[in-house]
Amino acid sequence: MAFTSFYFLFFVALVICVYYAFPKNGRWLVLLAASYAFYLISSPRTFLFVIFTTVITFCGGRYIGKQNSEHKAYLSQHKEELSKDDKKALKAAVQKKKRKMAALILVANFAVLAAVKYSSPVLEAMGLDDRFDLGVLIPLGISFYTFQTAAYIIDLYRSKIEADRNILKFALFVSFFPQMVQGPISRYDQLAGQLYEGHALTYKNLTYGAQLMLWGFFKKLVIADRAAILVNQVFDNYGDYQGGVVFVALLFYTIQIYGDFSGGIDIARGAARMLGIDMTHNFMRPYFSDSISEFWRRWHMSLSFWCRDYIFFTISLSKTFGKLGKSLRKVLGDRIGKLFPVLVAQMATFLTIGLWHGAEFKYIAYGLYNGGIIILGLLLEPYLKKLISLLHINVESAGWKVFRVLRTFFLIVMGRMFPKALSFGAAIYMFGAMFRGGGAVPFSEEILTLGLDAADFLILLGGCIVWFIISWNQEKGTGIRDAIAERPLALRWLLFLAAFAAVLILGVYGPGYDASAFIYRGF
């Protein structure tokens, strides 16, 4: 069931009506039934995968939670009898039990993810891809709910949360339908409580949720799907294009993927908001970032923060890498030795982000590209500061800020080549073609032969201007929906109807349109 279909709108409307008609203490059951219905409609062949992940994670979580509670109770009862060494030994024994169970659950869940999502390149290399195509079994949202349940298990292991005691409620946390298509990756302590409590029907939740969904439809249908026409024409036939045409396609893809992914997240968060549930943010105007590090703190935030909390901190703060860094100071110097755990953690983080997108080498290259830029920036930081000082650059000036934002945006655009190209080889070829002569300069007449006419370009330009104005005001701290709510009723309805008409009239539909084709749906 595609987010941009009328079936989904009808489904959400039906769920809202039934949800608020139920008694408060039973409304979570409505969400569970709706979530399982959504999954069975959208991906019936893979329904057992989400059941498997739910059951083993719940059972493993109960075991770890029991170890936590028993350990805490024992310490409370015998705190005066136990010596410091006794407490240390007891904690080590409990940690060992928890570690074994956590490892078992994580390995099982990630093994399923690897089998259905990452086996195709291996089978292709072995010449068996025509006999075993596990790609057709990729469950809807498997990367999202696998990472979400992994965070639950790790947080339990770290004693940060308490284990869920109701398997049906936990099943709702794993399968909540708005997040199944493309996230975000929610944390148990942020989302579960909201799902389990019954929310009151409020005008604010309904209107704010509807506005967020409408904005998501605008970004997806008016901007992203229109840009996709040109992008697909060039990338699917990359051997036919070079020069400025390739760069324009890459620029349009940068616009497309943001509109597509953030639009889908807005639709998901809007649907949840109408049910009184505030899902985690996944974007914070990432193209205003002035460094690649900041970009990843603003782009796909739930994945970035997941990798930060469970990979980066785990490695950079580990005693093993700390000791290794100290030993390397004699060889590489104090500064590099001190940075060593951070550098390793950064690269591991971005390799994970690359692999999260897929097993093909182009995704690994995407991770290496972003991680490499950040690592290079860390290594060159003292030299860049000296250069800035020598050139007497005012780092607080607006001009320097604009330069950093534009520089970062250019690096982001270049990096998009890897995940979008048909293969790593195609990405390298297109990089070469971009800088070879013979291609049209950007926005020449040749651009009008790539599937979009002048009217389409004007609509895209207008849509991007509206998008920029809204994002700029949000960046300055203006709450757009709050600002709209303060306007007279007639003006508010005029804005809503204009936005609805824009989506209905200017959205991309027609032959060849695939309403389910969200870029991140496949992840």
Secondary structure as a PSIPRED ss2 file (coil, helix, strand):
# PSIPRED VFORMAT (PSIPRED V4.0)

   1 M C   1.000  0.000  0.000
   2 A C   1.000  0.000  0.000
   3 F C   1.000  0.000  0.000
   4 T C   1.000  0.000  0.000
   5 S C   1.000  0.000  0.000
   6 F H   0.000  1.000  0.000
   7 Y H   0.000  1.000  0.000
   8 F H   0.000  1.000  0.000
   9 L H   0.000  1.000  0.000
  10 F H   0.000  1.000  0.000
  11 F H   0.000  1.000  0.000
  12 V H   0.000  1.000  0.000
  13 A H   0.000  1.000  0.000
  14 L H   0.000  1.000  0.000
  15 V H   0.000  1.000  0.000
  16 I H   0.000  1.000  0.000
  17 C H   0.000  1.000  0.000
  18 V H   0.000  1.000  0.000
  19 Y H   0.000  1.000  0.000
  20 Y H   0.000  1.000  0.000
  21 A H   0.000  1.000  0.000
  22 F C   1.000  0.000  0.000
  23 P C   1.000  0.000  0.000
  24 K H   0.000  1.000  0.000
  25 N H   0.000  1.000  0.000
  26 G H   0.000  1.000  0.000
  27 R H   0.000  1.000  0.000
  28 W H   0.000  1.000  0.000
  29 L H   0.000  1.000  0.000
  30 V H   0.000  1.000  0.000
  31 L H   0.000  1.000  0.000
  32 L H   0.000  1.000  0.000
  33 A H   0.000  1.000  0.000
  34 A H   0.000  1.000  0.000
  35 S H   0.000  1.000  0.000
  36 Y H   0.000  1.000  0.000
  37 A H   0.000  1.000  0.000
  38 F H   0.000  1.000  0.000
  39 Y H   0.000  1.000  0.000
  40 L H   0.000  1.000  0.000
  41 I H   0.000  1.000  0.000
  42 S H   0.000  1.000  0.000
  43 S C   1.000  0.000  0.000
  44 P H   0.000  1.000  0.000
  45 R H   0.000  1.000  0.000
  46 T H   0.000  1.000  0.000
  47 F H   0.000  1.000  0.000
  48 L H   0.000  1.000  0.000
  49 F H   0.000  1.000  0.000
  50 V H   0.000  1.000  0.000
  51 I H   0.000  1.000  0.000
  52 F H   0.000  1.000  0.000
  53 T H   0.000  1.000  0.000
  54 T H   0.000  1.000  0.000
  55 V H   0.000  1.000  0.000
  56 I H   0.000  1.000  0.000
  57 T H   0.000  1.000  0.000
  58 F H   0.000  1.000  0.000
  59 C H   0.000  1.000  0.000
  60 G H   0.000  1.000  0.000
  61 G H   0.000  1.000  0.000
  62 R H   0.000  1.000  0.000
  63 Y H   0.000  1.000  0.000
  64 I H   0.000  1.000  0.000
  65 G H   0.000  1.000  0.000
  66 K H   0.000  1.000  0.000
  67 Q H   0.000  1.000  0.000
  68 N H   0.000  1.000  0.000
  69 S H   0.000  1.000  0.000
  70 E H   0.000  1.000  0.000
  71 H H   0.000  1.000  0.000
  72 K H   0.000  1.000  0.000
  73 A H   0.000  1.000  0.000
  74 Y H   0.000  1.000  0.000
  75 L H   0.000  1.000  0.000
  76 S H   0.000  1.000  0.000
  77 Q H   0.000  1.000  0.000
  78 H C   1.000  0.000  0.000
  79 K C   1.000  0.000  0.000
  80 E C   1.000  0.000  0.000
  81 E C   1.000  0.000  0.000
  82 L C   1.000  0.000  0.000
  83 S C   1.000  0.000  0.000
  84 K H   0.000  1.000  0.000
  85 D H   0.000  1.000  0.000
  86 D H   0.000  1.000  0.000
  87 K H   0.000  1.000  0.000
  88 K H   0.000  1.000  0.000
  89 A H   0.000  1.000  0.000
  90 L H   0.000  1.000  0.000
  91 K H   0.000  1.000  0.000
  92 A H   0.000  1.000  0.000
  93 A H   0.000  1.000  0.000
  94 V H   0.000  1.000  0.000
  95 Q H   0.000  1.000  0.000
  96 K H   0.000  1.000  0.000
  97 K H   0.000  1.000  0.000
  98 K H   0.000  1.000  0.000
  99 R H   0.000  1.000  0.000
 100 K H   0.000  1.000  0.000
 101 M H   0.000  1.000  0.000
 102 A H   0.000  1.000  0.000
 103 A H   0.000  1.000  0.000
 104 L H   0.000  1.000  0.000
 105 I H   0.000  1.000  0.000
 106 L H   0.000  1.000  0.000
 107 V H   0.000  1.000  0.000
 108 A H   0.000  1.000  0.000
 109 N H   0.000  1.000  0.000
 110 F H   0.000  1.000  0.000
 111 A H   0.000  1.000  0.000
 112 V H   0.000  1.000  0.000
 113 L H   0.000  1.000  0.000
 114 A H   0.000  1.000  0.000
 115 A H   0.000  1.000  0.000
 116 V H   0.000  1.000  0.000
 117 K H   0.000  1.000  0.000
 118 Y C   1.000  0.000  0.000
 119 S H   0.000  1.000  0.000
 120 S H   0.000  1.000  0.000
 121 P H   0.000  1.000  0.000
 122 V H   0.000  1.000  0.000
 123 L H   0.000  1.000  0.000
 124 E H   0.000  1.000  0.000
 125 A H   0.000  1.000  0.000
 126 M C   1.000  0.000  0.000
 127 G C   1.000  0.000  0.000
 128 L C   1.000  0.000  0.000
 129 D C   1.000  0.000  0.000
 130 D C   1.000  0.000  0.000
 131 R C   1.000  0.000  0.000
 132 F C   1.000  0.000  0.000
 133 D C   1.000  0.000  0.000
 134 L H   0.000  1.000  0.000
 135 G H   0.000  1.000  0.000
 136 V H   0.000  1.000  0.000
 137 L H   0.000  1.000  0.000
 138 I C   1.000  0.000  0.000
 139 P C   1.000  0.000  0.000
 140 L C   1.000  0.000  0.000
 141 G C   1.000  0.000  0.000
 142 I H   0.000  1.000  0.000
 143 S H   0.000  1.000  0.000
 144 F H   0.000  1.000  0.000
 145 Y H   0.000  1.000  0.000
 146 T H   0.000  1.000  0.000
 147 F H   0.000  1.000  0.000
 148 Q H   0.000  1.000  0.000
 149 T H   0.000  1.000  0.000
 150 A H   0.000  1.000  0.000
 151 A H   0.000  1.000  0.000
 152 Y H   0.000  1.000  0.000
 153 I H   0.000  1.000  0.000
 154 I H   0.000  1.000  0.000
 155 D H   0.000  1.000  0.000
 156 L H   0.000  1.000  0.000
 157 Y H   0.000  1.000  0.000
 158 R C   1.000  0.000  0.000
 159 S C   1.000  0.000  0.000
 160 K C   1.000  0.000  0.000
 161 I C   1.000  0.000  0.000
 162 E C   1.000  0.000  0.000
 163 A C   1.000  0.000  0.000
 164 D C   1.000  0.000  0.000
 165 R C   1.000  0.000  0.000
 166 N C   1.000  0.000  0.000
 167 I H   0.000  1.000  0.000
 168 L H   0.000  1.000  0.000
 169 K H   0.000  1.000  0.000
 170 F H   0.000  1.000  0.000
 171 A H   0.000  1.000  0.000
 172 L H   0.000  1.000  0.000
 173 F H   0.000  1.000  0.000
 174 V H   0.000  1.000  0.000
 175 S H   0.000  1.000  0.000
 176 F C   1.000  0.000  0.000
 177 F H   0.000  1.000  0.000
 178 P H   0.000  1.000  0.000
 179 Q H   0.000  1.000  0.000
 180 M C   1.000  0.000  0.000
 181 V C   1.000  0.000  0.000
 182 Q C   1.000  0.000  0.000
 183 G C   1.000  0.000  0.000
 184 P C   1.000  0.000  0.000
 185 I C   1.000  0.000  0.000
 186 S C   1.000  0.000  0.000
 187 R C   1.000  0.000  0.000
 188 Y H   0.000  1.000  0.000
 189 D H   0.000  1.000  0.000
 190 Q H   0.000  1.000  0.000
 191 L H   0.000  1.000  0.000
 192 A H   0.000  1.000  0.000
 193 G H   0.000  1.000  0.000
 194 Q H   0.000  1.000  0.000
 195 L H   0.000  1.000  0.000
 196 Y H   0.000  1.000  0.000
 197 E C   1.000  0.000  0.000
 198 G C   1.000  0.000  0.000
 199 H C   1.000  0.000  0.000
 200 A C   1.000  0.000  0.000
 201 L C   1.000  0.000  0.000
 202 T C   1.000  0.000  0.000
 203 Y H   0.000  1.000  0.000
 204 K H   0.000  1.000  0.000
 205 N H   0.000  1.000  0.000
 206 L H   0.000  1.000  0.000
 207 T H   0.000  1.000  0.000
 208 Y H   0.000  1.000  0.000
 209 G H   0.000  1.000  0.000
 210 A H   0.000  1.000  0.000
 211 Q H   0.000  1.000  0.000
 212 L H   0.000  1.000  0.000
 213 M H   0.000  1.000  0.000
 214 L H   0.000  1.000  0.000
 215 W H   0.000  1.000  0.000
 216 G H   0.000  1.000  0.000
 217 F H   0.000  1.000  0.000
 218 F H   0.000  1.000  0.000
 219 K H   0.000  1.000  0.000
 220 K H   0.000  1.000  0.000
 221 L H   0.000  1.000  0.000
 222 V H   0.000  1.000  0.000
 223 I H   0.000  1.000  0.000
 224 A H   0.000  1.000  0.000
 225 D H   0.000  1.000  0.000
 226 R H   0.000  1.000  0.000
 227 A H   0.000  1.000  0.000
 228 A H   0.000  1.000  0.000
 229 I H   0.000  1.000  0.000
 230 L H   0.000  1.000  0.000
 231 V H   0.000  1.000  0.000
 232 N H   0.000  1.000  0.000
 233 Q H   0.000  1.000  0.000
 234 V H   0.000  1.000  0.000
 235 F H   0.000  1.000  0.000
 236 D H   0.000  1.000  0.000
 237 N C   1.000  0.000  0.000
 238 Y H   0.000  1.000  0.000
 239 G H   0.000  1.000  0.000
 240 D H   0.000  1.000  0.000
 241 Y C   1.000  0.000  0.000
 242 Q C   1.000  0.000  0.000
 243 G C   1.000  0.000  0.000
 244 G H   0.000  1.000  0.000
 245 V H   0.000  1.000  0.000
 246 V H   0.000  1.000  0.000
 247 F H   0.000  1.000  0.000
 248 V H   0.000  1.000  0.000
 249 A H   0.000  1.000  0.000
 250 L H   0.000  1.000  0.000
 251 L H   0.000  1.000  0.000
 252 F H   0.000  1.000  0.000
 253 Y H   0.000  1.000  0.000
 254 T H   0.000  1.000  0.000
 255 I H   0.000  1.000  0.000
 256 Q H   0.000  1.000  0.000
 257 I H   0.000  1.000  0.000
 258 Y H   0.000  1.000  0.000
 259 G H   0.000  1.000  0.000
 260 D H   0.000  1.000  0.000
 261 F H   0.000  1.000  0.000
 262 S H   0.000  1.000  0.000
 263 G H   0.000  1.000  0.000
 264 G H   0.000  1.000  0.000
 265 I H   0.000  1.000  0.000
 266 D H   0.000  1.000  0.000
 267 I H   0.000  1.000  0.000
 268 A H   0.000  1.000  0.000
 269 R H   0.000  1.000  0.000
 270 G H   0.000  1.000  0.000
 271 A H   0.000  1.000  0.000
 272 A H   0.000  1.000  0.000
 273 R H   0.000  1.000  0.000
 274 M H   0.000  1.000  0.000
 275 L C   1.000  0.000  0.000
 276 G C   1.000  0.000  0.000
 277 I C   1.000  0.000  0.000
 278 D C   1.000  0.000  0.000
 279 M C   1.000  0.000  0.000
 280 T C   1.000  0.000  0.000
 281 H C   1.000  0.000  0.000
 282 N C   1.000  0.000  0.000
 283 F C   1.000  0.000  0.000
 284 M C   1.000  0.000  0.000
 285 R C   1.000  0.000  0.000
 286 P H   0.000  1.000  0.000
 287 Y H   0.000  1.000  0.000
 288 F H   0.000  1.000  0.000
 289 S C   1.000  0.000  0.000
 290 D C   1.000  0.000  0.000
 291 S C   1.000  0.000  0.000
 292 I H   0.000  1.000  0.000
 293 S H   0.000  1.000  0.000
 294 E H   0.000  1.000  0.000
 295 F H   0.000  1.000  0.000
 296 W H   0.000  1.000  0.000
 297 R H   0.000  1.000  0.000
 298 R H   0.000  1.000  0.000
 299 W C   1.000  0.000  0.000
 300 H C   1.000  0.000  0.000
 301 M H   0.000  1.000  0.000
 302 S H   0.000  1.000  0.000
 303 L H   0.000  1.000  0.000
 304 S H   0.000  1.000  0.000
 305 F H   0.000  1.000  0.000
 306 W H   0.000  1.000  0.000
 307 C H   0.000  1.000  0.000
 308 R H   0.000  1.000  0.000
 309 D H   0.000  1.000  0.000
 310 Y H   0.000  1.000  0.000
 311 I H   0.000  1.000  0.000
 312 F H   0.000  1.000  0.000
 313 F H   0.000  1.000  0.000
 314 T H   0.000  1.000  0.000
 315 I H   0.000  1.000  0.000
 316 S H   0.000  1.000  0.000
 317 L C   1.000  0.000  0.000
 318 S C   1.000  0.000  0.000
 319 K H   0.000  1.000  0.000
 320 T H   0.000  1.000  0.000
 321 F H   0.000  1.000  0.000
 322 G H   0.000  1.000  0.000
 323 K H   0.000  1.000  0.000
 324 L H   0.000  1.000  0.000
 325 G H   0.000  1.000  0.000
 326 K H   0.000  1.000  0.000
 327 S H   0.000  1.000  0.000
 328 L H   0.000  1.000  0.000
 329 R H   0.000  1.000  0.000
 330 K H   0.000  1.000  0.000
 331 V H   0.000  1.000  0.000
 332 L H   0.000  1.000  0.000
 333 G C   1.000  0.000  0.000
 334 D H   0.000  1.000  0.000
 335 R H   0.000  1.000  0.000
 336 I H   0.000  1.000  0.000
 337 G H   0.000  1.000  0.000
 338 K H   0.000  1.000  0.000
 339 L H   0.000  1.000  0.000
 340 F H   0.000  1.000  0.000
 341 P H   0.000  1.000  0.000
 342 V H   0.000  1.000  0.000
 343 L H   0.000  1.000  0.000
 344 V H   0.000  1.000  0.000
 345 A H   0.000  1.000  0.000
 346 Q H   0.000  1.000  0.000
 347 M H   0.000  1.000  0.000
 348 A H   0.000  1.000  0.000
 349 T H   0.000  1.000  0.000
 350 F H   0.000  1.000  0.000
 351 L H   0.000  1.000  0.000
 352 T H   0.000  1.000  0.000
 353 I H   0.000  1.000  0.000
 354 G H   0.000  1.000  0.000
 355 L H   0.000  1.000  0.000
 356 W H   0.000  1.000  0.000
 357 H H   0.000  1.000  0.000
 358 G C   1.000  0.000  0.000
 359 A C   1.000  0.000  0.000
 360 E C   1.000  0.000  0.000
 361 F H   0.000  1.000  0.000
 362 K H   0.000  1.000  0.000
 363 Y H   0.000  1.000  0.000
 364 I H   0.000  1.000  0.000
 365 A H   0.000  1.000  0.000
 366 Y H   0.000  1.000  0.000
 367 G H   0.000  1.000  0.000
 368 L H   0.000  1.000  0.000
 369 Y H   0.000  1.000  0.000
 370 N H   0.000  1.000  0.000
 371 G H   0.000  1.000  0.000
 372 G H   0.000  1.000  0.000
 373 I H   0.000  1.000  0.000
 374 I H   0.000  1.000  0.000
 375 I H   0.000  1.000  0.000
 376 L H   0.000  1.000  0.000
 377 G H   0.000  1.000  0.000
 378 L H   0.000  1.000  0.000
 379 L H   0.000  1.000  0.000
 380 L H   0.000  1.000  0.000
 381 E H   0.000  1.000  0.000
 382 P H   0.000  1.000  0.000
 383 Y H   0.000  1.000  0.000
 384 L H   0.000  1.000  0.000
 385 K H   0.000  1.000  0.000
 386 K H   0.000  1.000  0.000
 387 L H   0.000  1.000  0.000
 388 I H   0.000  1.000  0.000
 389 S H   0.000  1.000  0.000
 390 L H   0.000  1.000  0.000
 391 L C   1.000  0.000  0.000
 392 H C   1.000  0.000  0.000
 393 I C   1.000  0.000  0.000
 394 N C   1.000  0.000  0.000
 395 V C   1.000  0.000  0.000
 396 E C   1.000  0.000  0.000
 397 S C   1.000  0.000  0.000
 398 A H   0.000  1.000  0.000
 399 G H   0.000  1.000  0.000
 400 W H   0.000  1.000  0.000
 401 K H   0.000  1.000  0.000
 402 V H   0.000  1.000  0.000
 403 F H   0.000  1.000  0.000
 404 R H   0.000  1.000  0.000
 405 V H   0.000  1.000  0.000
 406 L H   0.000  1.000  0.000
 407 R H   0.000  1.000  0.000
 408 T H   0.000  1.000  0.000
 409 F H   0.000  1.000  0.000
 410 F H   0.000  1.000  0.000
 411 L H   0.000  1.000  0.000
 412 I H   0.000  1.000  0.000
 413 V H   0.000  1.000  0.000
 414 M H   0.000  1.000  0.000
 415 G H   0.000  1.000  0.000
 416 R C   1.000  0.000  0.000
 417 M H   0.000  1.000  0.000
 418 F H   0.000  1.000  0.000
 419 P H   0.000  1.000  0.000
 420 K H   0.000  1.000  0.000
 421 A C   1.000  0.000  0.000
 422 L C   1.000  0.000  0.000
 423 S C   1.000  0.000  0.000
 424 F H   0.000  1.000  0.000
 425 G H   0.000  1.000  0.000
 426 A H   0.000  1.000  0.000
 427 A H   0.000  1.000  0.000
 428 I H   0.000  1.000  0.000
 429 Y H   0.000  1.000  0.000
 430 M H   0.000  1.000  0.000
 431 F H   0.000  1.000  0.000
 432 G H   0.000  1.000  0.000
 433 A H   0.000  1.000  0.000
 434 M H   0.000  1.000  0.000
 435 F H   0.000  1.000  0.000
 436 R C   1.000  0.000  0.000
 437 G C   1.000  0.000  0.000
 438 G C   1.000  0.000  0.000
 439 G C   1.000  0.000  0.000
 440 A C   1.000  0.000  0.000
 441 V C   1.000  0.000  0.000
 442 P C   1.000  0.000  0.000
 443 F C   1.000  0.000  0.000
 444 S C   1.000  0.000  0.000
 445 E H   0.000  1.000  0.000
 446 E H   0.000  1.000  0.000
 447 I H   0.000  1.000  0.000
 448 L H   0.000  1.000  0.000
 449 T H   0.000  1.000  0.000
 450 L C   1.000  0.000  0.000
 451 G C   1.000  0.000  0.000
 452 L C   1.000  0.000  0.000
 453 D C   1.000  0.000  0.000
 454 A H   0.000  1.000  0.000
 455 A H   0.000  1.000  0.000
 456 D H   0.000  1.000  0.000
 457 F H   0.000  1.000  0.000
 458 L H   0.000  1.000  0.000
 459 I H   0.000  1.000  0.000
 460 L H   0.000  1.000  0.000
 461 L H   0.000  1.000  0.000
 462 G H   0.000  1.000  0.000
 463 G H   0.000  1.000  0.000
 464 C H   0.000  1.000  0.000
 465 I H   0.000  1.000  0.000
 466 V H   0.000  1.000  0.000
 467 W H   0.000  1.000  0.000
 468 F H   0.000  1.000  0.000
 469 I H   0.000  1.000  0.000
 470 I H   0.000  1.000  0.000
 471 S H   0.000  1.000  0.000
 472 W H   0.000  1.000  0.000
 473 N H   0.000  1.000  0.000
 474 Q H   0.000  1.000  0.000
 475 E H   0.000  1.000  0.000
 476 K C   1.000  0.000  0.000
 477 G C   1.000  0.000  0.000
 478 T C   1.000  0.000  0.000
 479 G C   1.000  0.000  0.000
 480 I H   0.000  1.000  0.000
 481 R H   0.000  1.000  0.000
 482 D H   0.000  1.000  0.000
 483 A H   0.000  1.000  0.000
 484 I H   0.000  1.000  0.000
 485 A H   0.000  1.000  0.000
 486 E C   1.000  0.000  0.000
 487 R C   1.000  0.000  0.000
 488 P C   1.000  0.000  0.000
 489 L H   0.000  1.000  0.000
 490 A H   0.000  1.000  0.000
 491 L H   0.000  1.000  0.000
 492 R H   0.000  1.000  0.000
 493 W H   0.000  1.000  0.000
 494 L H   0.000  1.000  0.000
 495 L H   0.000  1.000  0.000
 496 F H   0.000  1.000  0.000
 497 L H   0.000  1.000  0.000
 498 A H   0.000  1.000  0.000
 499 A H   0.000  1.000  0.000
 500 F H   0.000  1.000  0.000
 501 A H   0.000  1.000  0.000
 502 A H   0.000  1.000  0.000
 503 V H   0.000  1.000  0.000
 504 L H   0.000  1.000  0.000
 505 I H   0.000  1.000  0.000
 506 L H   0.000  1.000  0.000
 507 G C   1.000  0.000  0.000
 508 V C   1.000  0.000  0.000
 509 Y C   1.000  0.000  0.000
 510 G C   1.000  0.000  0.000
 511 P C   1.000  0.000  0.000
 512 G C   1.000  0.000  0.000
 513 Y C   1.000  0.000  0.000
 514 D C   1.000  0.000  0.000
 515 A C   1.000  0.000  0.000
 516 S C   1.000  0.000  0.000
 517 A C   1.000  0.000  0.000
 518 F C   1.000  0.000  0.000
 519 I H   0.000  1.000  0.000
 520 Y H   0.000  1.000  0.000
 521 R H   0.000  1.000  0.000
 522 G H   0.000  1.000  0.000
 523 F C   1.000  0.000  0.000
